[in-house]
């Protein structure tokens, strides 16, 4: 398995698995702000629980794992996220 990769977008780190899957909360935090990422993900799953099926847990270290998704999954999550943010405004 390849080593994970972290990129920084507007001072927000986004982790990727060695095979290119993105950490969902990191990507949400980069788009919407780190202080809102967990709340937004929870609200999104309340409205669209099927999105959880696009994700899987990935262990990055002995102590930590994160929910990740591939590019197709992220496209669907991002689209639903934008719809949710527009509803909240």
C-alpha positions in Angstrom: 0.0 0.0 0.0 1.3 3.4 -0.9 1.9 6.1 1.7 -0.8 8.7 2.2 -0.5 12.2 0.6 -1.5 15.4 2.2 -2.1 18.6 0.3 -2.9 22.0 1.7 -5.7 24.2 0.3 -6.2 27.6 1.9 -4.3 26.4 4.9 -6.5 23.3 5.3 -4.8 19.9 5.0 -6.6 17.3 2.8 -5.4 13.8 3.2 -5.5 11.2 0.4 -4.9 7.5 0.5 -2.1 6.0 -1.5 -4.7 4.9 -4.1 -6.2 8.4 -4.4 -9.3 8.4 -2.1 -9.9 11.6 -0.2 -10.7 12.0 3.4 -14.3 13.2 3.4 -14.1 15.5 6.4 -10.9 17.1 5.2 -12.4 17.9 1.8 -15.6 19.3 3.4 -13.4 21.4 5.7 -11.4 22.8 2.8 -14.6 23.8 1.0 -16.8 25.1 3.8 -14.4 25.8 6.7 -13.0 23.5 9.3 -15.3 24.6 12.1 -18.4 23.5 10.2 -17.2 20.2 8.6 -18.5 17.7 11.2 -21.9 19.5 11.5 -22.3 19.7 7.7 -21.4 16.1 7.2 -23.9 15.1 9.9 -26.7 17.2 8.4 -25.8 15.9 4.9 -26.2 12.3 6.1 -29.5 13.1 7.8 -30.8 14.3 4.5 -29.0 11.9 2.2 -28.1 8.7 4.2 -27.2 6.8 1.0 -24.1 8.9 0.7 -22.5 6.9 3.6 -22.5 4.0 1.1 -20.0 5.9 -1.1 -17.5 5.9 1.8 -15.2 3.4 3.6 -13.0 3.6 6.6 -9.3 3.8 5.9 -6.6 3.3 8.6 -3.9 5.9 8.2 -2.0 4.8 11.3 -2.3 2.4 14.2 -4.4 4.9 16.1 -6.4 6.6 13.5 -8.8 5.9 10.7 -10.9 8.2 8.6 -13.9 8.0 6.2 -12.7 8.2 2.6 -14.3 8.2 -0.8 -13.1 7.9 -4.4 -13.5 10.6 -7.1 -16.9 9.5 -8.2 -18.2 9.4 -4.6 -16.7 12.8 -3.8 -18.5 14.3 -6.9 -21.8 13.1 -5.5 -21.0 14.2 -1.9 -19.9 17.6 -3.1 -23.0 18.1 -5.2 -25.2 17.2 -2.3 -23.1 19.4 0.0 -23.6 22.5 -2.2 -27.4 21.8 -2.3 -27.4 21.6 1.6 -25.3 24.8 1.9 -27.7 26.7 -0.4 -30.7 25.5 1.7 -29.0 26.7 4.9 -28.4 30.3 3.5 
